[in-house]
Amino acid sequence: MISSVPSIPARVINRYKMREDVKVFNLSGMGCSASVIAVDLVNHLFQTYKNQFAIVVSSESLSPNWYVGKERSMMLPNILFRIGGCSLLLTNKRGLKHRAILKLNHLVRTHVGSIDEAYGSCTRIEDDQGNCGFFLTKNLPKAAAKAVSMNLRVLVPKMLPLRELIRYSMVTYWRNKSKTSSPESGLNLKSGIDYFCIHPGGRAVIDAMGRSLGLNEYDLEPTRMALHRFGNTSAAGLWYVLSYMEAKKRLKKGDRILMISLGAGFKCNNCVWEVMKNLDDVNVWEDCIGRYPLKCTANTSFLEKYSWVNESSH
C-alpha cells in the first residue's frame, strides 16, 4: 500500500476541511489485512467514544511497487495486484441500528511474524540490479494456513453454537480413545456461519483455504470471481468479495459472514458480521454481474500471448 507524505488521511482532511478534533490514523505497511485491522482499531475507539462515526478507507496503488526487473519470482505481483479501493462508514449510535446493513459480532487478530518462513513469505526487496518489487515465496500458502489455524482456535468457540462444540468434543474424545477417524470428526463451520468471505490473494491461497476449511465451490465462488474480475486489490479485496454476494442477492437478514483476511508479516485477521437486512445492491459489479460465475477463470489468451515468459532467457 502507498505511504505518502503528507499521508492520505491528511489529504482527505484538507480536501473536505474537517474539524480540528478529528481522530486520524494512517495504517501503512500492513498489507492486504489492513482493512480489518482498521475496523478493529475503530472497534476499540468505540469502547471509549460513544455515539460516534468513523470512516475506514482502504486503497491499493501499484505505482510505487511495479517491478521492472527480470527476476521471475518478483514478476507475479505485476499481474496479480490491481488498483482498487473501498470505504466503510461505521458507527456505535444505537439510534441508527435500523439503518445498518452489517453488525460486527466478533474480531480476532493473529500474528505469526516470529516464524521466519511466514515472515519472509511476502516481502518487498531489491533485486541484483536495484529494482524494487514484492517477493512471494512458495511458503505463502503454508504460512496462510498456519495463521488461519491459530486464529480460528480463538474465534471458533465464539462463533459456533454450543451444540456443535459439544459434538466436536465428544467426537474428538471418541476418536482419540478408539484411534480411528471419520469424515464427521472435524468442526462444521457452517453450523454457525452462512457465508465465507476469503481474501482474494491468489488461486493457491484460495485453494488452500477451501481445503482446510472444508468449503465447496459455491462457498469459494465469490472469492474466485472477485479475483478474476478485479485481481488482488489488497486491503480492499474482501469488500469486493462481499459485494459479489450482495449483487447475487445471497445475503439475507440474520445471515452470518466469516471474513478472513491475510497480510504480509505474516498475519491473519478474521471477523464475523451479521447481516441486518436483505442486501441486493449491485454496486461495483453493476456492469458485469450477469456474466458471473464463469465456468473457467483461466486467462488462456494471456497465456498464449505471454507464454514466452516461461521460456529460458538466452
C-alpha positions in Angstrom: 0.0 0.0 0.0 1.1 3.5 -0.7 2.7 5.6 2.1 2.8 9.2 1.1 3.8 12.5 2.8 1.6 14.1 3.8 -0.4 11.0 4.4 -3.6 10.2 2.5 -5.8 10.8 5.6 -4.2 14.3 5.9 -5.1 14.9 2.2 -8.7 13.9 2.9 -8.9 16.2 5.8 -7.6 19.1 3.8 -9.9 18.3 0.8 -13.1 18.2 2.9 -12.0 20.8 5.5 -12.7 18.5 8.5 -12.8 19.7 12.1 -9.6 20.1 14.2 -10.6 17.5 16.7 -11.0 14.6 14.2 -9.1 11.5 15.2 -6.8 10.3 12.4 -4.9 7.1 12.0 -2.8 6.1 8.9 -2.1 2.4 8.6 0.7 1.6 6.1 2.8 -1.5 5.7 0.0 -3.7 7.0 -0.5 -5.4 3.6 -3.7 -7.0 2.5 -5.1 -7.2 6.0 -5.1 -3.5 6.8 -8.8 -3.1 6.3 -9.8 -5.5 9.0 -7.1 -4.1 11.3 -8.6 -0.6 10.7 -12.0 -2.0 11.7 -10.5 -3.4 14.9 -9.0 0.0 15.6 -12.3 1.7 15.2 -14.0 -1.0 17.4 -11.6 -0.2 20.2 -12.1 3.5 19.8 -15.9 3.0 20.1 -15.3 1.5 23.5 -14.2 4.9 24.7 -16.0 7.3 22.4 -19.8 6.9 22.4 -22.2 8.0 19.7 -19.5 8.5 17.1 -18.9 7.9 13.4 -15.8 6.5 11.7 -14.8 6.2 8.1 -12.3 3.4 7.1 -10.7 3.9 3.6 -8.6 1.2 2.1 -6.7 1.6 -1.2 -4.2 -0.2 -3.4 -1.7 1.6 -5.6 0.6 -0.2 -7.9 2.8 2.8 -8.9 5.4 2.5 -6.2 5.5 -1.3 -6.3 5.6 -2.0 -10.0 8.5 -4.3 -10.8 10.6 -3.6 -13.9 13.4 -6.2 -13.4 14.0 -9.7 -14.7 13.5 -11.9 -11.6 10.6 -14.2 -12.4 9.8 -14.7 -8.7 9.2 -11.0 -8.5 7.1 -10.6 -11.6 3.9 -12.3 -10.3 2.7 -9.3 -8.3 2.6 -7.3 -11.6 -0.2 -9.5 -13.0 -1.8 -10.3 -9.6 -2.3 -7.0 -8.0 -4.7 -4.3 -9.3 -5.7 -0.8 -8.3 -8.8 -0.7 -6.1 -10.3 0.8 -3.1 -13.3 0.9 -0.7 -14.7 3.0 2.1 -16.8 2.0 5.1 -19.0 4.1 7.4 -19.1 2.7 10.9 -21.0 4.0 13.9 -21.9 3.0 17.5 -25.0 5.1 17.6 -27.9 2.8 18.8 -30.4 5.2 17.2 -29.1 4.2 13.8 -29.4 0.5 14.2 -32.3 0.4 11.8 -30.1 1.8 9.0 -27.2 -0.5 9.5 -26.6 -3.2 6.9 -24.0 -5.2 8.9 -23.1 -5.6 12.6 -19.7 -6.7 13.8 -20.1 -9.6 16.2 -16.5 -10.9 16.7 -13.0 -9.9 15.6 -9.7 -11.8 16.3 -6.2 -10.9 15.2 -3.2 -13.3 14.9 0.4 -12.5 14.0 2.9 -15.3 13.2 5.8 -13.0 12.4 8.0 -14.9 14.9 8.1 -17.8 12.4 10.9 -17.0 9.9 9.3 -18.8 6.9 6.0 -17.0 7.5 7.7 -13.6 8.0 9.7 -13.9 4.7 6.8 -15.4 2.6 5.9 -11.9 1.3 8.4 -9.1 1.4 9.4 -6.0 -0.6 13.1 -6.3 -1.6 15.6 -5.2 -4.3 16.9 -7.5 -7.0 20.6 -7.6 -8.0 20.1 -4.6 -10.3 18.5 -2.5 -7.5 14.9 -2.8 -8.8 12.3 -2.9 -6.0 9.4 -5.3 -6.0 7.5 -7.8 -4.0 9.0 -11.3 -3.5 6.4 -14.1 -2.9 7.8 -17.4 -1.8 6.3 -20.9 -2.1 5.8 -20.9 1.6 3.0 -18.3 1.3 0.0 -20.8 1.3 1.6 -22.7 4.2 2.0 -19.5 6.2 -1.6 -18.5 5.4 -2.9 -21.9 6.6 -0.8 -21.7 9.8 -2.1 -18.2 10.6 -5.7 -19.1 9.9 -5.5 -22.2 12.0 -4.1 -20.3 15.0 -6.7 -17.6 14.6 -9.7 -20.0 14.4 -8.6 -21.7 17.6 -9.6 -18.4 19.4 -12.5 -17.4 17.1 -14.4 -20.7 16.7 -15.6 -21.0 20.3 -17.1 -17.5 19.9 -18.9 -18.0 16.6 -20.1 -21.6 16.7 -23.2 -22.8 18.6 -22.7 -24.8 21.8 -24.2 -27.9 20.4 -21.5 -28.1 17.7 -18.7 -27.5 20.2 -20.1 -30.3 22.4 -20.5 -32.6 19.3 -16.9 -31.9 18.3 -15.6 -32.5 21.8 -17.4 -35.9 22.0 -16.2 -37.0 18.6 -12.6 -36.0 19.4 -12.7 -37.9 22.7 -14.0 -41.0 21.0 -11.6 -40.7 18.1 -8.6 -40.4 20.5 -9.9 -43.3 22.5 -10.6 -45.7 19.6 -7.7 -44.3 17.5 -10.0 -44.1 14.4 -11.1 -41.2 12.3 -14.2 -40.4 10.3 -15.3 -37.7 7.8 -17.5 -36.1 10.5 -14.7 -35.8 13.1 -13.9 -32.1 12.1 -15.7 -29.0 13.1 -18.7 -28.0 11.0 -18.1 -24.2 10.5 -21.4 -23.9 8.6 -23.3 -24.6 11.8 -22.5 -21.1 12.8 -21.5 -19.4 9.6 -23.6 -18.9 6.4 -21.1 -17.3 4.1 -17.3 -17.2 3.8 -15.6 -14.0 2.6 -11.9 -15.0 1.9 -9.2 -12.6 0.8 -8.7 -13.0 -3.0 -4.9 -13.1 -2.7 -4.3 -15.7 -5.4 -5.5 -19.1 -6.6 -3.1 -21.1 -4.4 -4.2 -19.3 -1.3 -7.9 -19.7 -2.1 -7.5 -23.4 -2.8 -5.6 -23.9 0.4 -8.3 -22.1 2.4 -11.0 -24.1 0.8 -9.3 -27.4 1.6 -8.5 -26.5 5.2 -12.0 -25.2 6.0 -13.9 -27.9 4.1 -15.6 -25.4 1.7 -17.2 -26.3 -1.6 -17.1 -24.4 -4.9 -20.3 -22.4 -4.1 -18.6 -21.1 -0.9 -15.4 -20.1 -2.8 -17.2 -18.7 -5.9 -17.4 -15.1 -4.6 -13.6 -15.0 -3.9 -12.7 -16.7 -7.2 -14.9 -14.3 -9.2 -13.6 -11.2 -7.4 -10.0 -12.3 -8.1 -10.8 -12.9 -11.8 -12.7 -9.6 -12.3 -10.7 -7.2 -10.1 -7.5 -9.0 -9.2 -5.8 -8.7 -5.8 -6.9 -5.3 -4.7 -5.0 -5.7 -1.4 -6.9 -4.5 1.7 -10.0 -3.6 -0.3 -10.3 -7.2 -1.8 -12.5 -8.6 0.9 -15.2 -5.9 0.2 -15.2 -6.8 -3.5 -15.9 -10.4 -2.4 -18.7 -9.2 -0.1 -20.2 -7.0 -2.8 -20.4 -10.0 -5.1 -22.5 -11.8 -2.6 -24.7 -8.7 -2.3 -25.0 -8.4 -6.1 -26.0 -12.0 -6.3 -28.7 -11.4 -3.7 -27.3 -14.1 -1.4 -27.2 -12.1 1.8 -30.4 -12.1 3.9 -31.3 -10.7 7.3 -29.7 -12.8 10.1 -27.0 -14.4 7.9 -23.5 -14.6 9.4 -20.4 -13.9 7.4 -16.9 -15.0 8.3 -14.4 -12.6 6.8 -10.8 -14.0 6.5 -8.1 -11.5 5.8 -4.4 -12.3 5.3 -1.4 -9.9 5.2 2.3 -9.8 5.0 4.2 -10.1 8.2 2.5 -12.7 8.4 -0.9 -12.0 9.9 -4.4 -13.3 9.8 -7.3 -11.1 11.0 -10.8 -12.7 11.0 -14.1 -11.2 11.9 -17.8 -12.3 11.9 -20.5 -9.9 10.6 -24.3 -10.3 11.0 -26.5 -9.1 8.1 -29.1 -6.7 9.5 -31.3 -6.5 6.4 -31.7 -8.2 3.0 -29.0 -6.8 0.7 -29.3 -6.6 -3.1 -27.1 -3.6 -4.2 -25.1 -4.5 -7.4 -22.6 -1.7 -6.6 -19.2 -2.2 -8.3 -20.5 -5.3 -10.1 -23.2 -3.4 -11.9 -21.7 -3.7 -15.4 -20.7 -7.4 -15.3 -22.6 -9.4 -12.6 -24.7 -11.0 -15.3 -21.6 -12.7 -16.7 -20.7 -14.4 -13.5 -20.0 -17.0 -12.3 -17.7 -18.2 -15.0 -17.2 -21.9 -15.7 -13.4 -21.4 -16.2 -11.4 -18.5 -14.9 -8.2 -19.4 -16.7 -6.9 -16.5 -18.9 -5.9 -18.6 -21.9 -5.5 -15.5 -24.2 -3.0 -14.0 -21.8 -1.1 -17.3 -21.5 -0.9 -17.6 -25.3 0.4 -14.0 -25.7 2.9 -14.0 -22.9 4.0 -17.7 -22.8 7.5 -16.6 -23.7 8.0 -15.5 -20.0 8.2 -19.2 -19.1 10.9 -19.8 -21.7 14.6 -19.8 -20.7 16.3 -16.5 -21.4 19.4 -16.6 -23.6 
